[in-house]
Each structure stands twice: as C-alpha cells, then as structure tokens.
Amino acid sequence: MAKAKGKAKQMKGKMKEAAGKATGDRTQEAEGRGEQVSGQAQEAAQKAADRVKKQTGR
C-alpha cells in the first residue's frame, strides 16, 4: 500500500511540476520535484521493508 502511495505522490509531483513549467511558476515546479523525490523515497523505504520481512519471515 505504501508503494502505491509513493507512486501516487510521484505522479502528483510530475503534474505539479508540469503545471509550474507551463505557467512559468518556478516555485510550483520546485514543489513538484520535491513531491516526486518524496514519493520515490517512500516507495524505496517500503521496498526495503518488504525485503526485510521476506528475509526474516516476519
């Protein structure tokens, strides 16, 4: 579930960044990039947690 939320956050960030580029709003562009990075981190953390669970059987 957290991986899906991470992907959703990345998509939201991409849309926000594109809107910022289209309107010339550099702040919105930067916020969009930040959301993308946050989503990637969330997804990576969940993948790591899943690997740990798989290795430990918990």
DRENRO-347787 format. One record per residue: residue in three letters; x negated, y, z negated of N, C-alpha, C in turn. Coordinates in nm, 4 decimals, decimal comma. Each point is the difference from the previous one (the first is absolute). Layout:
<recs>
[rec 'ALA' [X Y Z] [X Y Z] [X Y Z]]
...
</recs>
This chain:
<recs>
[rec 'MET' [-0,0819 -0,1191 0,0000] [0,0819 0,1191 0,0000] [-0,0869 0,1263 0,0000]]
[rec 'ALA' [-0,1081 -0,0023 -0,0754] [-0,0866 0,1177 -0,0056] [-0,0679 0,0235 0,1349]]
[rec 'LYS' [-0,0274 -0,1097 0,0721] [-0,0598 0,0160 0,1328] [0,0970 0,0730 0,0921]]
[rec 'ALA' [0,1276 -0,0336 -0,0100] [0,1008 0,0661 0,0829] [0,0117 0,1484 -0,0358]]
[rec 'LYS' [-0,0074 0,0297 -0,1292] [0,0051 0,1398 -0,0423] [-0,1219 0,0756 0,0515]]
[rec 'GLY' [-0,1154 -0,0670 -0,0004] [-0,1219 0,0617 0,0521] [0,0126 0,0309 0,1477]]
[rec 'LYS' [0,0553 -0,0947 0,0752] [0,0209 0,0213 0,1441] [0,0977 0,1149 0,0235]]
[rec 'ALA' [0,1062 0,0035 -0,0801] [0,0990 0,1066 0,0140] [-0,0628 0,1362 -0,0273]]
[rec 'LYS' [-0,0856 0,0052 -0,1020] [-0,0670 0,1259 -0,0337] [-0,0925 0,0428 0,1144]]
[rec 'GLN' [-0,0661 -0,0968 0,0614] [-0,0881 0,0306 0,1131] [0,0811 0,0567 0,1166]]
[rec 'MET' [0,1134 -0,0611 0,0294] [0,0846 0,0480 0,1096] [0,0526 0,1404 -0,0284]]
[rec 'LYS' [0,0428 0,0231 -0,1237] [0,0486 0,1327 -0,0387] [-0,1115 0,1030 0,0183]]
[rec 'GLY' [-0,1212 -0,0387 -0,0392] [-0,1143 0,0899 0,0152] [-0,0303 0,0309 0,1446]]
[rec 'LYS' [0,0096 -0,1022 0,0856] [-0,0248 0,0221 0,1434] [0,1017 0,0963 0,0593]]
[rec 'MET' [0,1269 -0,0162 -0,0412] [0,1040 0,0896 0,0505] [-0,0234 0,1425 -0,0502]]
[rec 'LYS' [-0,0370 0,0128 -0,1262] [-0,0249 0,1325 -0,0577] [-0,1195 0,0661 0,0683]]
[rec 'GLU' [-0,1049 -0,0787 0,0247] [-0,1177 0,0544 0,0682] [0,0363 0,0451 0,1411]]
[rec 'ALA' [0,0771 -0,0799 0,0719] [0,0407 0,0352 0,1364] [0,0856 0,1266 0,0005]]
[rec 'ALA' [0,0893 0,0108 -0,0967] [0,0837 0,1201 -0,0092] [-0,0867 0,1222 -0,0280]]
[rec 'GLY' [-0,0987 -0,0172 -0,0864] [-0,0905 0,1105 -0,0302] [-0,0799 0,0430 0,1211]]
[rec 'LYS' [-0,0466 -0,0971 0,0784] [-0,0734 0,0324 0,1229] [0,0890 0,0727 0,0991]]
[rec 'ALA' [0,1244 -0,0482 0,0134] [0,0931 0,0589 0,0959] [0,0358 0,1437 -0,0357]]
[rec 'THR' [0,0076 0,0289 -0,1296] [0,0397 0,1345 -0,0428] [-0,1191 0,0890 -0,0347]]
[rec 'GLY' [-0,1192 -0,0595 0,0012] [-0,1186 0,0778 -0,0351] [-0,0168 0,0190 -0,1504]]
[rec 'ASP' [0,0687 -0,0811 -0,0780] [-0,0056 0,0098 -0,1459] [-0,1109 -0,0920 -0,0521]]
[rec 'ARG' [-0,1156 0,0577 -0,0257] [-0,1163 -0,0792 -0,0423] [0,0196 -0,0639 -0,1372]]
[rec 'THR' [0,0762 0,0665 -0,0864] [0,0267 -0,0548 -0,1321] [0,0815 -0,1285 0,0118]]
[rec 'GLN' [0,1023 0,0036 0,0820] [0,0838 -0,1179 0,0196] [-0,0804 -0,1130 0,0649]]
[rec 'GLU' [-0,0877 0,0357 0,0924] [-0,0887 -0,0986 0,0631] [-0,0854 -0,0702 -0,1056]]
[rec 'ALA' [-0,0600 0,0791 -0,0873] [-0,0862 -0,0545 -0,1048] [0,0791 -0,0864 -0,0976]]
[rec 'GLU' [0,1199 0,0435 -0,0341] [0,0849 -0,0802 -0,0890] [0,0319 -0,1340 0,0648]]
[rec 'GLY' [0,0255 0,0016 0,1291] [0,0293 -0,1234 0,0726] [-0,1180 -0,0953 -0,0014]]
[rec 'ARG' [-0,1191 0,0540 0,0215] [-0,1208 -0,0848 -0,0052] [-0,0184 -0,0564 -0,1406]]
[rec 'GLY' [0,0267 0,0813 -0,0993] [-0,0112 -0,0458 -0,1385] [0,0970 -0,1130 -0,0309]]
[rec 'GLU' [0,1215 0,0114 0,0492] [0,0982 -0,1063 -0,0226] [-0,0430 -0,1287 0,0700]]
[rec 'GLN' [-0,0594 0,0137 0,1170] [-0,0479 -0,1186 0,0716] [-0,1081 -0,0716 -0,0813]]
[rec 'VAL' [-0,0931 0,0758 -0,0527] [-0,1084 -0,0584 -0,0795] [0,0568 -0,0649 -0,1265]]
[rec 'SER' [0,0950 0,0667 -0,0619] [0,0632 -0,0540 -0,1193] [0,0703 -0,1321 0,0310]]
[rec 'GLY' [0,0681 -0,0046 0,1112] [0,0679 -0,1226 0,0415] [-0,0978 -0,1121 0,0291]]
[rec 'GLN' [-0,1114 0,0335 0,0628] [-0,1027 -0,1009 0,0285] [-0,0578 -0,0549 -0,1296]]
[rec 'ALA' [-0,0238 0,0868 -0,0955] [-0,0543 -0,0430 -0,1290] [0,0993 -0,0898 -0,0731]]
[rec 'GLN' [0,1262 0,0362 0,0035] [0,1034 -0,0793 -0,0654] [0,0083 -0,1384 0,0629]]
[rec 'GLU' [-0,0059 -0,0044 0,1317] [0,0063 -0,1272 0,0703] [-0,1229 -0,0860 -0,0314]]
[rec 'ALA' [-0,1172 0,0606 -0,0001] [-0,1237 -0,0730 -0,0298] [0,0011 -0,0536 -0,1427]]
[rec 'ALA' [0,0491 0,0786 -0,0930] [0,0060 -0,0447 -0,1396] [0,0919 -0,1210 -0,0148]]
[rec 'GLN' [0,1111 0,0023 0,0701] [0,0925 -0,1129 -0,0084] [-0,0599 -0,1244 0,0660]]
[rec 'LYS' [-0,0705 0,0186 0,1103] [-0,0658 -0,1137 0,0647] [-0,1036 -0,0618 -0,0942]]
[rec 'ALA' [-0,0751 0,0845 -0,0683] [-0,1005 -0,0494 -0,0946] [0,0672 -0,0752 -0,1148]]
[rec 'ALA' [0,1083 0,0541 -0,0506] [0,0728 -0,0660 -0,1085] [0,0544 -0,1351 0,0460]]
[rec 'ASP' [0,0488 -0,0045 0,1227] [0,0502 -0,1259 0,0548] [-0,1112 -0,1038 0,0115]]
[rec 'ARG' [-0,1201 0,0445 0,0419] [-0,1135 -0,0924 0,0107] [-0,0402 -0,0545 -0,1373]]
[rec 'VAL' [0,0009 0,0872 -0,0999] [-0,0344 -0,0428 -0,1353] [0,1019 -0,1029 -0,0483]]
[rec 'LYS' [0,1257 0,0269 0,0201] [0,1048 -0,0927 -0,0409] [-0,0180 -0,1357 0,0692]]
[rec 'LYS' [-0,0317 0,0052 0,1278] [-0,0187 -0,1234 0,0765] [-0,1190 -0,0799 -0,0530]]
[rec 'GLN' [-0,1093 0,0696 -0,0322] [-0,1214 -0,0659 -0,0486] [0,0173 -0,0575 -0,1411]]
[rec 'THR' [0,0738 0,0704 -0,0829] [0,0159 -0,0432 -0,1393] [0,1241 -0,0862 -0,0194]]
[rec 'GLY' [0,0864 -0,0027 0,0987] [0,1219 -0,0785 -0,0122] [0,1041 0,0616 -0,0905]]
[rec 'ARG' [-0,0114 0,1285 -0,0254] [0,0958 0,0702 -0,0883] [0,0918 0,0890 0,0773]]
</recs>
